[in-house]
Amino acid sequence: MALIKNFKIQNEPEAKALHNEPQGVFISTYGCQMNVNDSERMYSLLEMLNFTSVPQPQDAALIIINSCSVRERPVHKVHSEVGRYRKLKEKNPGLKIGVGGCVGQQEKSKLFKDVPLVDFVFGPDNIDDLPQLVTSCFVNSDVKLMGSKFKHQDPYHVETLIRSTPVAAFVNITKGCDNFCTFCVVPFTRGRERSRPYKHLIKDIQSLVERGVKEVTLLGQNVNSYKSDCGVCFPELLKGIALETDIERIRYTTSHPKDFNEELMKVSAEHQDKICDYIHLPVQSGNSEVLERMNRGYSRKDYIEKVKMIRNYMPTVSLSTDIIVGFPGETDEQFEETLSLVEEVDYESIYAFMYSPRPFTKAARYEDQLTREQKSERLQRLFKQHELKAFAKAKEYEGQILDILVETYDEKLQNLKGRSTQNKVTYFAGGPELVGKTLAVKINKAFPQTLRGERVTL
Ligand code: SF4
């Protein structure tokens, strides 16, 4: 079987015929919001080729695994998921299976050898080539196709694609990362950092508003290092979006503590009617030596000072974080410092993971790796400590009246689901005509992850 990297469509009449009939596509998404947004873009691009999304892989003519290599055993996960489709492929040899995302970028053509059922592979920088790649794959069925070239030189001019009219949409503002944290594979799978031009972003967001979007989440590996072609930095971008577009709510993720500055806080306080009262600020560890070995660029003290500054400008802010436990060389005492930092900062939610070595990264070569048992024991301790605290914090919302932007209506339960500006998922009774509206909701009961309330008139 031949391998083609330059996937020009070989036979145009066949390609046209291919897209005359609607066909099903199923995308399985792993990982972060960036990947969720990438999958949405893939669906939108494939819709232009007459593919429609189907809820089950057995109804699909095309299956794409949008993989993530940030956590453990990513290739193994791709392998076992593709294995589950073996029977479908036997029944329908025309079924095409593609692997995108970070594993696609990292493994490239090696995946064809390791997982022979895969027909095509592509990386995050090649999503916009997907229509051509898929068409070529269907037309030239005896070849394996690959698109995983970085496009560092190309201007980063993507336009946000949405299929229906969601209430909330993700908008990429940067791509890639230059930070090289020693545990992270992203700079190797998503390439160097690039920012979208300011004017394009403003236009893009206003056009989403005109299609009914009420809330945008600005996405980047490190949104705080956004720098546009005309020198606009992240706080100025936020200000511009608040003033020059009619968007109702603005969120952003992910922030890097080293680049998080007071100017951003001033803009957030000035535009608190639009900028959400929620910040995700990954700390990764509570110990300064571990942070240094992670190449994070801040100490425990720096981080705590940033948190104080945030609370000074945004007293009701909801904070969340990412934590890695069991980084190579992390001692019991150093881990205790993570526990004490979590206690001190008083997060509403934490996303914690056991360290696992990633290819190409510096930390994977550190000699003092911890055992799985050590890492797992620390993770359990962290979760246990935070569980009760998080629930107690959620309980503080009981009796409060929150502004909830309604995102969806569940017909079966006749329930509305929305989010507060603090990013708390809230359920309450109401009809579908309320989707897209921001309503005052009194919180009656808090659960560990969600809130329940009732609509009130003020
Ligand atoms: S900032 Fe660090 S953890 Fe985040 S994407 Fe960049 S290298 Fe990875």
Residues whose N, C-alpha, C, O or C-beta is under 5 A from the ligand:
A	BS01	SF4	C177 N179 F180 C181 C184 V186 Q221 N222
